[in-house]
Amino acid sequence: MNLALDQISHDDQKLLVDILLKQQYALELVSSEINDIESGEKAICQDDYNRLLALYDLLRFSK
């Protein structure tokens, strides 16, 4: 995991995720990641790509 993430408490991680979800940034980040993968800018295994697609659908349709 990322070193910065290791230094953030679990409660602060939950707070950060909550903020990302409330501000719709999570959807934007996931969408951007999918676009980067589909354009060939980033490589990722098929399982993780499928998980991103499912997460995108969950975030998009849970408004």
MIPA-709488 format. One line per 2 residues: number of its first residue (from 1); for each residue x, y, z of N, C-alpha, C. Coordinates in nm, 3 decimals, m for minus. Layout:
N
NUM = X:Y:Z:X:Y:Z:X:Y:Z  ...
END
This chain:
63
1 = 0.082:m0.119:0.000:0.000:0.000:0.000:0.086:0.125:0.000  0.026:0.232:m0.035:0.091:0.361:m0.037:0.138:0.400:0.104
3 = 0.258:0.454:0.114:0.314:0.493:0.244:0.224:0.593:0.315  0.171:0.691:0.243:0.082:0.790:0.305:m0.042:0.722:0.362
5 = m0.094:0.625:0.293:m0.212:0.554:0.340:m0.181:0.477:0.468  m0.061:0.423:0.479:m0.020:0.353:0.600:m0.013:0.447:0.720
7 = 0.006:0.574:0.696:0.022:0.671:0.804:m0.111:0.736:0.845  m0.216:0.711:0.771:m0.348:0.767:0.803:m0.426:0.664:0.884
9 = m0.484:0.708:0.993:m0.561:0.617:1.078:m0.683:0.562:1.003  m0.734:0.451:1.052:m0.851:0.390:0.990:m0.971:0.485:0.992
11 = m0.989:0.556:1.102:m1.099:0.652:1.111:m1.083:0.764:1.010  m0.961:0.812:0.991:m0.937:0.917:0.893:m0.957:0.865:0.751
13 = m0.922:0.739:0.726:m0.946:0.679:0.595:m1.096:0.675:0.566  m1.174:0.635:0.666:m1.320:0.631:0.650:m1.376:0.770:0.624
15 = m1.324:0.870:0.694:m1.367:1.008:0.674:m1.336:1.054:0.532  m1.217:1.022:0.485:m1.176:1.060:0.350:m1.268:0.996:0.246
17 = m1.296:0.869:0.261:m1.385:0.800:0.167:m1.524:0.862:0.171  m1.572:0.893:0.290:m1.703:0.956:0.304:m1.709:1.089:0.229
19 = m1.605:1.168:0.242:m1.599:1.298:0.172:m1.596:1.276:0.021  m1.515:1.182:m0.025:m1.506:1.154:m0.168:m1.641:1.111:m0.224
21 = m1.714:1.033:m0.148:m1.845:0.988:m0.194:m1.947:1.102:m0.193  m1.950:1.179:m0.086:m2.047:1.288:m0.075:m2.026:1.394:m0.182
23 = m1.903:1.421:m0.218:m1.872:1.526:m0.316:m1.871:1.474:m0.460  m1.903:1.346:m0.477:m1.903:1.282:m0.609:m1.764:1.271:m0.671
25 = m1.660:1.294:m0.593:m1.523:1.280:m0.643:m1.488:1.134:m0.668  m1.545:1.044:m0.589:m1.517:0.902:m0.606:m1.557:0.857:m0.747
27 = m1.674:0.899:m0.790:m1.721:0.864:m0.924:m1.628:0.922:m1.031  m1.586:1.045:m1.012:m1.495:1.108:m1.108:m1.361:1.036:m1.113
29 = m1.309:0.996:m0.998:m1.181:0.926:m0.993:m1.189:0.789:m1.060  m1.295:0.716:m1.032:m1.312:0.585:m1.093:m1.330:0.599:m1.244
31 = m1.409:0.696:m1.285:m1.430:0.720:m1.428:m1.299:0.756:m1.498  m1.220:0.840:m1.436:m1.091:0.879:m1.492:m0.997:0.759:m1.505
33 = m0.997:0.675:m1.403:m0.913:0.555:m1.405:m0.954:0.462:m1.518  m1.085:0.443:m1.536:m1.135:0.358:m1.645:m1.095:0.417:m1.780
35 = m1.109:0.547:m1.795:m1.070:0.612:m1.921:m0.922:0.594:m1.950  m0.838:0.607:m1.847:m0.694:0.588:m1.866:m0.662:0.446:m1.909
37 = m0.732:0.350:m1.854:m0.710:0.209:m1.889:m0.756:0.184:m2.032  m0.873:0.232:m2.065:m0.929:0.208:m2.198:m0.852:0.280:m2.308
39 = m0.786:0.389:m2.274:m0.706:0.460:m2.374:m0.563:0.407:m2.383  m0.531:0.311:m2.297:m0.398:0.251:m2.301:m0.293:0.322:m2.218
41 = m0.332:0.427:m2.146:m0.237:0.501:m2.064:m0.195:0.423:m1.940  m0.282:0.335:m1.894:m0.252:0.252:m1.776:m0.284:0.107:m1.808
43 = m0.206:0.019:m1.747:m0.231:m0.125:m1.762:m0.284:m0.179:m1.630  m0.378:m0.272:m1.641:m0.439:m0.330:m1.522:m0.488:m0.470:m1.559
45 = m0.493:m0.559:m1.463:m0.542:m0.693:m1.492:m0.693:m0.689:m1.516  m0.743:m0.788:m1.586:m0.885:m0.792:m1.624:m0.975:m0.795:m1.501
47 = m0.935:m0.868:m1.398:m1.019:m0.876:m1.277:m1.035:m0.738:m1.212  m0.926:m0.663:m1.201:m0.934:m0.530:m1.142:m1.014:m0.435:m1.230
49 = m1.000:m0.450:m1.361:m1.078:m0.368:m1.454:m1.228:m0.396:m1.436  m1.264:m0.523:m1.424:m1.404:m0.559:m1.403:m1.454:m0.504:m1.269
51 = m1.371:m0.506:m1.167:m1.408:m0.450:m1.037:m1.431:m0.300:m1.048  m1.346:m0.231:m1.125:m1.363:m0.087:m1.145:m1.496:m0.058:m1.215
53 = m1.529:m0.138:m1.316:m1.655:m0.119:m1.388:m1.774:m0.139:m1.294  m1.767:m0.240:m1.211:m1.875:m0.266:m1.115:m1.884:m0.152:m1.014
55 = m1.771:m0.104:m0.968:m1.769:0.007:m0.873:m1.826:0.133:m0.937  m1.790:0.157:m1.063:m1.844:0.272:m1.135:m1.997:0.265:m1.141
57 = m2.050:0.148:m1.177:m2.196:0.131:m1.184:m2.259:0.154:m1.047  m2.197:0.100:m0.944:m2.250:0.117:m0.808:m2.254:0.264:m0.769
59 = m2.146:0.336:m0.794:m2.138:0.477:m0.760:m2.234:0.560:m0.844  m2.242:0.529:m0.971:m2.324:0.607:m1.063:m2.473:0.592:m1.035
61 = m2.515:0.471:m1.005:m2.658:0.445:m0.991:m2.706:0.449:m0.847  m2.620:0.483:m0.753:m2.663:0.489:m0.612:m2.686:0.632:m0.566
63 = m2.697:0.725:m0.657:m2.719:0.866:m0.621:m2.854:0.885:m0.557
END
